[in-house]
Structures are given as C-alpha cells and as structure tokens.
Amino acid sequence: GASIFFRFGSEDGETKAQDTTEPTAAPSALSENGNSQLEGKSSQPEGSSVQLGKAGVQPSGGNSQVEGENLPQEGAKSQKAWWSSMFSWPKSDKAFHVPWGISMVILVMIVWMVSFYSVGKIIPWVLNTFGVERAAITKRQLVTIMLLTDVLGNIATMLVLRFCLRQFLPTTKDFLAWFPFKRKGKWPLAVVATSIVVFPLVYKLSELNQDLFPETPPNILPHIEPGPGKDPHAILMYCLIGVVCAPFWEETIFRGFLLRSLCRYMPMWLALLLSSFIFAIAHLKSSTVLPLTILGVVMGLVFVTTRNLLASMLMHALWNLYAVYTILYL
C-alpha cells in the first residue's frame, strides 16, 4: 500500500505528502526534479504529479487520503491528544534563523529602547509647553494619556523594526509576512488551558521574588482607588493598555524579533532564557524579574511551538487581565 510521509512546520502550515507506492504494472523511475513517473502508457510528462487510479493520493481539504484504504498514520493522528495538535516543537532551531547578524540585533534593541522610553516623554512635554499643570489633570485624563502613550509606543516599535530591517525585508508585504499571525486553528484552547495552570504559579513566584528582593511593589494601577466605587472608565483604559497595546508591542519585539534572532547564535532553549530575562529587566523592577522571566519563557514556548505570535499575545493579554483582577479584587 501507499505510505505517506508528513512534514510539519512549513511556512503556510499545510501538510505535504509524498507517495512512495511501487506500481506493479510498470517500473517506477525518478525524474530529475524528484517526482515519481511511470513508464509506458501510465507515464506522466516530466514535472507532473503521479496519478495512481483507485490507490492514488487525492487532496481533500488540505489532507491526504487514499481511496478504499484506511491509513494507519491517519488513525494514529486522529487519536493524538488535542494538546499535541495545538503545540508542535520545531524539528530544528534553523526554523527560526534570521538573515541579519548580531550587530543588527543589538542596534534594533538599543534604538527601540531609546525610542520607546522617549515616547513616554512626548505628551508630558506637550502639556508643559502649553502650560498645563499636572495638578489640573484629572485621574481619568491621566489614564487616557497613559493609553495614548502606549499607542505611540506600539507605533514606535513597528517603525523601528521596519526602518532597521528594510534592507532584509524591503517591501511592506515581506515585513508583515515575517511576523507570523495565524487566526485559524484551536490554539486558543491550548493557550487558555496553559494559562490556567501557569498563572497561579507565576503569582506565587512574584511573592517569592518580593521576599528575596524586598521592594515597594509597583503600583501599576495608580489611578484606580481600592475598594468599592472603582472608576469604570479608568478600569477600561487599563484593560485596553494591558490586553491590547502591551501584548502587541512586547510580543512583537521580544518574541517575534529578539527570540528568533538569538536562535541564529545559540540553542533555542538558551535563546528562550536570554530573551525572557531581557523581557523581565525591561520592566525596570527587581521585584518582578523572577516571575516575568518564567512568564517570558512560557510565552516563548507558546510562540515557538505554535509558530504564531497571536498565541503568545493571547497569553500575554490573559496574564495582564489576571494581574489587574488580582490587584483590584484579591
């Protein structure tokens, strides 16, 4: 019977199939381009695919099927746990290799850090220029300013990457295609299940980190009063920052760019650790280095196993939502 060999991890995520059946009616031969050909009446012109009648391979919805025969490979695949179908570790670290060198990686990270933290000074500078006193700004206005600042940070991140990588990714289409965003699939289920298990552990690590490095905990929600009567506008603004803005630019720069770039120079496990540590220290709080490093490793694992930035962005958004909930209600 026909044996089908599957290759996973292609750029478009589709399954490739190769037929290795040896027909009995006529001997098979390999053309220069590697396709099987049959001699005699059933032979196909060079470069064309093989058609084997009832036992032939026919595409159906992107999956390979053999008529009149149940393939054991298909049965085994259908019996796999749904978890395995969501996450698949790349067979080689080369799957994440990049065309640029380490000097470009350093340049991008330096330019990005300078531009991102400079963006945070733009709106305060504008307000001071027009003589607006900070004391005159309401809490709602302050939260709205924080949201606008984060939006500018997203724009700055994409502009830095686009400008610095333009020699390697000359067109906008090439640039956008480099960062994998895949909406189809059941990966959200796996991300949610992973989050339910991981988040309480990371929260406990944050308490341990606080014991090891005593520091006043960062007040990430300074404009929301504790207790009843919380401002719904402020909560909404913070949720937009934590669920939409922050996951987008942080995952794009730390997982989409830095993690993939480091895979060219070190094993993937080491690239995961190093990129996650840089992600943690970029938050500029010693009390969060340990939990954010572990969280970064988990989000990096989600990215490299799904080859999908949307997956790590979803986990990042869920974590920020979880953090807001624990601060407001626990």
Phi, psi and chi 1 to 4 in degrees:
 res  aa     phi    psi   chi1   chi2   chi3   chi4
   1 GLY       -  173.1      -      -      -      -
   2 ALA   -81.3  136.5      -      -      -      -
   3 SER  -109.8  133.2   61.2      -      -      -
   4 ILE  -111.4  128.5  -51.8  -60.7      -      -
   5 PHE  -106.1  126.9  -65.1   92.0      -      -
   6 PHE  -101.7  140.7  -65.3   99.1      -      -
   7 ARG  -122.1  121.7  177.5  173.1   66.5   84.1
   8 PHE  -104.3  163.5  -63.9   97.2      -      -
   9 GLY    87.4   16.4      -      -      -      -
  10 SER   -70.2  166.8   59.4      -      -      -
  11 GLU   -62.5  -37.0 -169.2   65.5   24.5      -
  12 ASP   -95.6    3.1   57.1   -1.0      -      -
  13 GLY    77.9    5.3      -      -      -      -
  14 GLU   -85.9  159.2  -64.7 -179.5   -6.2      -
  15 THR   -91.9  132.4  -57.8      -      -      -
  16 LYS   -98.6  143.7  -52.8  -68.2 -175.7 -179.3
  17 ALA  -129.9  141.1      -      -      -      -
  18 GLN  -128.8  127.0  176.0 -176.7   -2.1      -
  19 ASP   -92.1  129.1 -177.2   79.6      -      -
  20 THR  -118.5   19.3   57.9      -      -      -
  21 THR   -68.1  134.8  -57.4      -      -      -
  22 GLU   -98.0  108.7  -65.2 -175.3    6.8      -
  23 PRO   -67.4  148.7   24.6  -32.5      -      -
  24 THR   -89.7  -22.0   56.7      -      -      -
  25 ALA   -73.0  -32.9      -      -      -      -
  26 ALA  -151.9  148.6      -      -      -      -
  27 PRO   -66.5  151.7   25.0  -34.3      -      -
  28 SER   -99.6  157.0   60.4      -      -      -
  29 ALA  -142.6  155.4      -      -      -      -
  30 LEU  -104.3  127.4  -69.7  175.7      -      -
  31 SER   -79.3  175.0   62.3      -      -      -
  32 GLU   -65.5  -28.5  -67.2 -179.5   -2.2      -
  33 ASN   -88.8    5.6   59.7   10.9      -      -
  34 GLY    93.2   -1.5      -      -      -      -
  35 ASN   -85.8  145.2  -67.3  -29.5      -      -
  36 SER   -75.3  141.4  -60.5      -      -      -
  37 GLN  -134.8  146.9  -63.7 -177.7  -12.6      -
  38 LEU  -109.3  133.4  -55.4  179.6      -      -
  39 GLU   -79.5  161.1  -64.2 -179.3   -5.6      -
  40 GLY    86.1 -147.4      -      -      -      -
  41 LYS   -66.3  -31.7  -65.9 -178.2  179.6 -179.2
  42 SER   -88.6    1.6   60.4      -      -      -
  43 SER   -70.8  148.1   63.0      -      -      -
  44 GLN  -108.5  154.1  -57.5  -69.2  -29.7      -
  45 PRO   -59.9  151.5  -21.1   30.4      -      -
  46 GLU   -60.3  133.6 -178.0  175.3   -4.4      -
  47 GLY    94.8   -7.1      -      -      -      -
  48 SER   -94.3  164.4   64.3      -      -      -
  49 SER   -86.3  162.4   59.5      -      -      -
  50 VAL   -88.7  140.4  179.2      -      -      -
  51 GLN  -122.9  122.1  -62.5  178.6   -3.3      -
  52 LEU  -115.6   37.2  -61.1  177.4      -      -
  53 GLY    61.0 -131.6      -      -      -      -
  54 LYS   -68.3  -27.6  -66.9 -176.6  178.6 -179.5
  55 ALA   -95.1   10.6      -      -      -      -
  56 GLY   -74.9  164.3      -      -      -      -
  57 VAL   -92.3  123.8  177.6      -      -      -
  58 GLN  -123.2  130.0  -63.5 -178.4   -4.4      -
  59 PRO   -74.1  138.4   25.9  -31.9      -      -
  60 SER  -144.8  104.8  175.1      -      -      -
  61 GLY    65.4   26.9      -      -      -      -
  62 GLY    87.6   -5.1      -      -      -      -
  63 ASN  -110.3  149.6  -63.1  -36.0      -      -
  64 SER   -88.3  136.6  -60.6      -      -      -
  65 GLN  -136.0  148.1  -64.6 -179.7  -13.6      -
  66 VAL  -117.5  125.9  176.0      -      -      -
  67 GLU   -69.5  138.9  -65.8 -177.8    2.1      -
  68 GLY    70.4   11.6      -      -      -      -
  69 GLU  -147.0  132.2 -175.1  176.5   -8.8      -
  70 ASN   -91.8  116.1  -66.1  -36.3      -      -
  71 LEU   -78.4  131.8  -69.6  178.0      -      -
  72 PRO   -63.9  -29.3   21.8  -32.8      -      -
  73 GLN   -65.0  -39.9  -68.0   87.9  -17.4      -
  74 GLU   -66.3  -40.7  -72.9  -66.2  -35.6      -
  75 GLY   -63.4  -41.2      -      -      -      -
  76 ALA   -65.5  -38.0      -      -      -      -
  77 LYS   -65.8  -40.8 -178.7 -179.8  178.6 -178.8
  78 SER   -67.8  -23.5   63.2      -      -      -
  79 GLN   -89.3   -4.8  -65.5  173.4    5.0      -
  80 LYS   -65.2  150.3  -76.5 -175.4  176.9 -179.5
  81 ALA   -63.3  145.6      -      -      -      -
  82 TRP   -60.3  -28.3   65.2  -87.4      -      -
  83 TRP   -60.8  -43.8 -170.1  -82.4      -      -
  84 SER   -64.3  -30.6  -60.0      -      -      -
  85 SER   -75.1  -18.5   64.8      -      -      -
  86 MET   -85.0  -46.0  -54.1  -59.6  146.8      -
  87 PHE  -111.8  134.4  -65.6  151.2      -      -
  88 SER  -144.9  112.3  176.0      -      -      -
  89 TRP   -65.7  131.7 -173.3  -94.3      -      -
  90 PRO   -58.0  140.0  -22.6   32.7      -      -
  91 LYS   -67.2  -25.2  -66.5 -177.7  178.4 -179.6
  92 SER  -144.5  145.0  171.1      -      -      -
  93 ASP   -63.7  -18.7  -66.0   -3.8      -      -
  94 LYS   -64.9  -16.4  -67.2 -178.5  179.9  179.1
  95 ALA   -62.1  -18.8      -      -      -      -
  96 PHE  -116.4   14.2  -73.3   90.0      -      -
  97 HIS   -68.9  150.8  -80.8 -169.3      -      -
  98 VAL  -122.2  158.2  -63.8      -      -      -
  99 PRO   -81.1  -12.2   28.0  -34.2      -      -
 100 TRP   -95.8  161.0   46.2   80.4      -      -
 101 GLY   -93.3 -178.7      -      -      -      -
 102 ILE   -68.2  -30.4 -169.2   63.7      -      -
 103 SER   -63.4  -36.8   58.7      -      -      -
 104 MET   -69.3  -36.8  178.7   57.6   65.9      -
 105 VAL   -61.4  -46.6  177.4      -      -      -
 106 ILE   -63.7  -43.4  -63.0  173.9      -      -
 107 LEU   -60.3  -47.3  174.7   64.2      -      -
 108 VAL   -60.7  -44.7  168.3      -      -      -
 109 MET   -66.4  -39.2  -65.4  -53.2  -63.7      -
 110 ILE   -67.0  -48.8  -68.6  176.7      -      -
 111 VAL   -61.6  -40.3  173.1      -      -      -
 112 TRP   -64.2  -46.0  170.5   77.1      -      -
 113 MET   -61.9  -43.5  -71.8 -178.4 -178.5      -
 114 VAL   -63.9  -46.1  171.8      -      -      -
 115 SER   -68.3  -39.5   62.2      -      -      -
 116 PHE   -66.7  -45.1 -173.9   82.2      -      -
 117 TYR   -75.7  -21.4  -71.2  106.4      -      -
 118 SER   -72.4  -34.0  -61.9      -      -      -
 119 VAL   -59.3  -35.0  162.0      -      -      -
 120 GLY   -64.9  -14.0      -      -      -      -
 121 LYS   -97.9   -8.4  -53.9  -65.0 -177.8 -178.4
 122 ILE   -66.6  -54.3  -67.8  178.5      -      -
 123 ILE   -64.7  -44.6  -64.6 -179.1      -      -
 124 PRO   -57.8  -37.1  -27.9   36.6      -      -
 125 TRP   -65.4  -41.6  176.6   81.1      -      -
 126 VAL   -62.7  -43.2  172.0      -      -      -
 127 LEU   -64.1  -41.6  -66.0  176.4      -      -
 128 ASN   -65.8  -36.3  -70.1  -26.9      -      -
 129 THR   -60.9  -37.9  -59.1      -      -      -
 130 PHE   -91.7   10.3  -72.6   92.8      -      -
 131 GLY    74.4   23.7      -      -      -      -
 132 VAL   -84.8  120.1  178.5      -      -      -
 133 GLU   -80.1  142.2  -62.0  -68.4  -23.9      -
 134 ARG   -61.6  -34.8 -179.3  179.7  177.6   86.3
 135 ALA   -64.9  -22.1      -      -      -      -
 136 ALA   -85.8   -7.0      -      -      -      -
 137 ILE   -88.5  128.8  -58.1  176.0      -      -
 138 THR   -76.0  166.8   65.4      -      -      -
 139 LYS   -63.4  -39.8  -68.6 -177.6  177.1 -179.7
 140 ARG   -62.6  -40.5  -74.7 -167.4  173.3 -170.5
 141 GLN   -65.3  -37.9  -68.6  172.5  -23.0      -
 142 LEU   -63.7  -42.7  -75.5  173.6      -      -
 143 VAL   -65.5  -39.7  177.9      -      -      -
 144 THR   -63.5  -38.9  -55.8      -      -      -
 145 ILE   -62.9  -39.9  -70.9  173.3      -      -
 146 MET   -61.8  -39.8  -68.2  177.2   62.9      -
 147 LEU   -65.0  -44.5  176.0   60.9      -      -
 148 LEU   -62.7  -38.3  -67.3  175.9      -      -
 149 THR   -63.4  -40.6  -59.5      -      -      -
 150 ASP   -68.4  -35.5 -129.6   58.9      -      -
 151 VAL   -62.8  -43.7  170.3      -      -      -
 152 LEU   -62.6  -35.3  -68.4  176.3      -      -
 153 GLY   -63.5  -38.5      -      -      -      -
 154 ASN   -62.3  -45.1  -84.2  -91.2      -      -
 155 ILE   -63.1  -42.9  -63.4  173.5      -      -
 156 ALA   -61.8  -40.4      -      -      -      -
 157 THR   -60.6  -47.7  -62.1      -      -      -
 158 MET   -67.8  -37.1  -59.4  -52.3  -67.1      -
 159 LEU   -67.2  -40.3  -71.6  178.2      -      -
 160 VAL   -63.0  -46.9  167.6      -      -      -
 161 LEU   -63.4  -43.1  -70.8  172.2      -      -
 162 ARG   -65.0  -42.6 -176.6   70.5 -174.5   97.6
 163 PHE   -69.5  -46.0  177.3   78.7      -      -
 164 CYS   -72.4  -30.6  -66.3      -      -      -
 165 LEU  -100.4   11.4  -56.8  179.8      -      -
 166 ARG   -64.4  -28.0   66.5 -170.7 -174.6  -77.6
 167 GLN   -73.7  -22.3   57.5  179.5  -50.0      -
 168 PHE   -97.0  -31.3  -54.0   98.9      -      -
 169 LEU  -125.5   79.7  -53.2  171.6      -      -
 170 PRO   -66.7  -33.9   22.3  -32.1      -      -
 171 THR  -103.2  158.4   67.2      -      -      -
 172 THR   -61.5  -36.4  -57.7      -      -      -
 173 LYS   -62.7  -43.3 -176.8  177.9  179.7 -179.6
 174 ASP   -62.3  -41.4  -66.1  -25.5      -      -
 175 PHE   -64.3  -47.4  175.2   74.9      -      -
 176 LEU   -68.3  -33.1  -64.6  177.0      -      -
 177 ALA   -70.9  -21.4      -      -      -      -
 178 TRP   -69.8  -29.0 -175.7 -101.3      -      -
 179 PHE   -99.9  108.2  -61.5   94.6      -      -
 180 PRO   -75.3  119.7   26.9  -32.1      -      -
 181 PHE  -122.4  111.2  -66.8   90.9      -      -
 182 LYS  -121.7  116.9  -57.3  174.1 -175.3  178.2
 183 ARG   -86.9  -28.4  -67.1  175.7  -65.4  176.3
 184 LYS   -78.9  157.4  -63.6 -178.6  179.1 -179.8
 185 GLY   109.9  173.4      -      -      -      -
 186 LYS  -101.6   18.8  -61.9  179.8 -179.4  179.7
 187 TRP   -59.6  -28.8   53.4  -95.0      -      -
 188 PRO   -59.3  -34.0  -26.5   36.3      -      -
 189 LEU   -62.4  -44.2  -61.7  176.0      -      -
 190 ALA   -66.5  -37.7      -      -      -      -
 191 VAL   -64.9  -44.7  170.7      -      -      -
 192 VAL   -63.7  -43.8  171.7      -      -      -
 193 ALA   -62.7  -42.2      -      -      -      -
 194 THR   -63.4  -40.7  -56.0      -      -      -
 195 SER   -63.2  -40.9  -58.8      -      -      -
 196 ILE   -60.2  -35.0  -67.4  173.5      -      -
 197 VAL   -80.8  -40.6  174.9      -      -      -
 198 VAL   -82.8  -40.3  170.3      -      -      -
 199 PHE   -59.0  -45.4  -72.7  175.1      -      -
 200 PRO   -61.2  -34.0  -24.3   35.3      -      -
 201 LEU   -67.8  -41.6  -60.6  177.4      -      -
 202 VAL   -65.4  -36.5  174.6      -      -      -
 203 TYR   -63.4  -40.2 -173.8   76.2      -      -
 204 LYS   -66.5  -36.5  -69.5  -62.3 -178.3 -178.6
 205 LEU   -64.0  -35.1  -78.8  176.4      -      -
 206 SER   -64.4  -36.1   65.2      -      -      -
 207 GLU   -67.7  -39.5  -64.6  178.6  -14.8      -
 208 LEU   -64.4  -41.9  174.8   61.4      -      -
 209 ASN   -60.6  -38.8 -162.9  154.2      -      -
 210 GLN   -66.0  -34.2 -178.3   66.8   26.7      -
 211 ASP   -71.2  -37.8  -66.7  -23.0      -      -
 212 LEU   -73.3  -39.2  -65.1  175.4      -      -
 213 PHE  -126.3   80.1  -56.9   97.3      -      -
 214 PRO   -56.9  129.6  -23.0   34.2      -      -
 215 GLU  -161.1  148.0 -178.4 -176.9   23.5      -
 216 THR   -61.9  120.8  -58.0      -      -      -
 217 PRO   -56.7  138.2  -20.9   31.5      -      -
 218 PRO   -65.5  130.4   24.4  -32.8      -      -
 219 ASN   -86.9   90.9 -174.0    9.5      -      -
 220 ILE   -78.7  -10.2   64.5  172.3      -      -
 221 LEU  -124.6   63.2  -53.4  177.7      -      -
 222 PRO   -68.7  -17.8   27.3  -35.1      -      -
 223 HIS  -106.8   13.6  -50.1  -57.1      -      -
 224 ILE  -113.9  116.6  -60.5 -179.3      -      -
 225 GLU   -71.7  138.3  -61.6  -65.1  -23.5      -
 226 PRO   -69.0  161.2   26.1  -33.7      -      -
 227 GLY    84.3 -170.1      -      -      -      -
 228 PRO   -67.9  162.3   25.1  -34.1      -      -
 229 GLY    80.3   26.8      -      -      -      -
 230 LYS   -66.4  143.2  -59.9  177.0 -178.4   65.8
 231 ASP   -71.9  114.0 -172.8   -9.4      -      -
 232 PRO   -65.2  -30.8   21.0  -31.4      -      -
 233 HIS   -64.2  -44.9  174.3   83.6      -      -
 234 ALA   -64.2  -41.6      -      -      -      -
 235 ILE   -62.0  -42.0  -65.8  176.4      -      -
 236 LEU   -62.4  -44.2  176.1   61.2      -      -
 237 MET   -62.3  -42.6  -66.2  -63.4  101.2      -
 238 TYR   -65.3  -37.4  -86.6  115.8      -      -
 239 CYS   -65.6  -38.4  -73.3      -      -      -
 240 LEU   -64.5  -39.4  -71.9  175.8      -      -
 241 ILE   -65.5  -48.8  -66.7  171.8      -      -
 242 GLY   -77.5  -30.0      -      -      -      -
 243 VAL   -96.2  -27.9  175.5      -      -      -
 244 VAL  -110.9  -59.3  179.6      -      -      -
 245 CYS   -70.0  -58.2  -64.7      -      -      -
 246 ALA   -59.2  -46.4      -      -      -      -
 247 PRO   -60.5  -34.3  -25.5   35.2      -      -
 248 PHE   -65.9  -55.1 -178.9   82.7      -      -
 249 TRP   -75.4  -34.3   68.1  -99.3      -      -
 250 GLU   -68.4  -42.5  -69.6 -174.9   13.5      -
 251 GLU   -71.2  -34.7  -66.2  -53.4  -55.0      -
 252 THR   -63.9  -45.5  -60.8      -      -      -
 253 ILE   -81.1  -40.5 -166.5   71.8      -      -
 254 PHE   -87.3  -37.3  -71.4  109.3      -      -
 255 ARG   -97.7  -50.0 -106.6   62.5   70.7  178.8
 256 GLY   -65.7  -35.4      -      -      -      -
 257 PHE  -105.4  -60.3  172.5   74.7      -      -
 258 LEU   -65.2  -49.7 -177.7   59.5      -      -
 259 LEU   -59.8  -47.2  173.7   57.5      -      -
 260 ARG   -63.7  -37.3  -66.8 -177.6   69.0  179.1
 261 SER   -67.0  -41.0  -60.5      -      -      -
 262 LEU   -66.8  -25.7  -66.6  177.9      -      -
 263 CYS   -63.5  -16.3  -75.3      -      -      -
 264 ARG   -75.2  -23.9  178.1  176.0  175.6  178.3
 265 TYR  -115.3   -5.6  -58.2   97.2      -      -
 266 MET  -155.3  163.5   60.4 -171.3   68.8      -
 267 PRO   -59.4  155.8  -20.7   31.3      -      -
 268 MET   -62.2  -36.4 -174.8  174.8  -70.1      -
 269 TRP   -63.8  -36.9   67.3  -92.8      -      -
 270 LEU   -73.2  -37.4 -175.0   55.3      -      -
 271 ALA   -62.6  -37.4      -      -      -      -
 272 LEU   -61.6  -47.2  -81.7  167.1      -      -
 273 LEU   -64.7  -47.0  -72.0  175.4      -      -
 274 LEU   -66.7  -46.0 -177.9   56.0      -      -
 275 SER   -64.8  -34.2   61.9      -      -      -
 276 SER   -70.6  -37.4  -60.1      -      -      -
 277 PHE   -66.4  -41.9  179.6   69.8      -      -
 278 ILE   -63.7  -39.1  -64.0  174.9      -      -
 279 PHE   -58.9  -41.0  162.9   74.3      -      -
 280 ALA   -70.3  -46.1      -      -      -      -
 281 ILE   -72.6  -18.6   62.7  175.8      -      -
 282 ALA   -67.0  -16.3      -      -      -      -
 283 HIS   -82.5   -6.3  -72.7   75.4      -      -
 284 LEU    60.7   34.4  -56.6  178.6      -      -
 285 LYS  -137.5  117.1  -74.2  -69.3 -179.2 -179.8
 286 SER   -65.8  -25.0   61.3      -      -      -
 287 SER   -74.0   -6.8   60.9      -      -      -
 288 THR  -119.9    4.8   61.6      -      -      -
 289 VAL   -63.2  -48.3  170.3      -      -      -
 290 LEU   -64.1  -53.9  179.0   58.1      -      -
 291 PRO   -64.2  -37.0   21.2  -32.5      -      -
 292 LEU   -72.4  -29.7  -70.9 -176.3      -      -
 293 THR   -65.1  -46.1  -61.4      -      -      -
 294 ILE   -64.0  -42.5  -59.9  -58.7      -      -
 295 LEU   -62.8  -39.3 -175.6   66.5      -      -
 296 GLY   -63.3  -38.0      -      -      -      -
 297 VAL   -63.1  -43.5  169.0      -      -      -
 298 VAL   -64.5  -45.0  175.7      -      -      -
 299 MET   -66.5  -34.1  -68.2 -171.6  -64.7      -
 300 GLY   -65.3  -40.3      -      -      -      -
 301 LEU   -62.3  -40.9  -74.4  171.2      -      -
 302 VAL   -60.9  -41.4  168.8      -      -      -
 303 PHE   -66.9  -47.8  171.0   61.0      -      -
 304 VAL   -72.5  -25.0  -59.6      -      -      -
 305 THR   -86.1  -27.3   53.0      -      -      -
 306 THR   -98.7  -15.9   60.8      -      -      -
 307 ARG    51.7   44.9  -83.0   81.3   74.8 -166.4
 308 ASN  -148.0  114.5 -175.3    5.9      -      -
 309 LEU   -67.6  -28.0  -91.8  177.6      -      -
 310 LEU   -61.8  -32.4  -77.1 -179.9      -      -
 311 ALA   -66.2  -48.0      -      -      -      -
 312 SER   -69.4  -32.1   59.8      -      -      -
 313 MET   -64.6  -38.7  -73.2  179.3 -178.0      -
 314 LEU   -64.0  -44.8  174.7   59.7      -      -
 315 MET   -63.4  -40.2  175.6  169.1  -80.0      -
 316 HIS   -61.8  -44.0 -161.8  140.1      -      -
 317 ALA   -63.9  -41.3      -      -      -      -
 318 LEU   -64.1  -38.1  -68.2  174.8      -      -
 319 TRP   -65.2  -44.5  166.1 -103.7      -      -
 320 ASN   -63.2  -37.6  -73.6  -13.1      -      -
 321 LEU   -65.2  -40.4 -153.0   58.4      -      -
 322 TYR   -64.0  -40.4  177.3   79.7      -      -
 323 ALA   -64.7  -41.7      -      -      -      -
 324 VAL   -63.0  -41.6  170.8      -      -      -
 325 TYR   -63.4  -45.0  172.7   79.4      -      -
 326 THR   -64.6  -34.5   56.1      -      -      -
 327 ILE   -73.6  -38.0  -68.8  173.4      -      -
 328 LEU   -82.6  -33.8  -67.8 -179.9      -      -
 329 TYR  -123.9   -6.3  -59.7  103.9      -      -
 330 LEU  -112.0      -  -64.1 -177.1      -      -
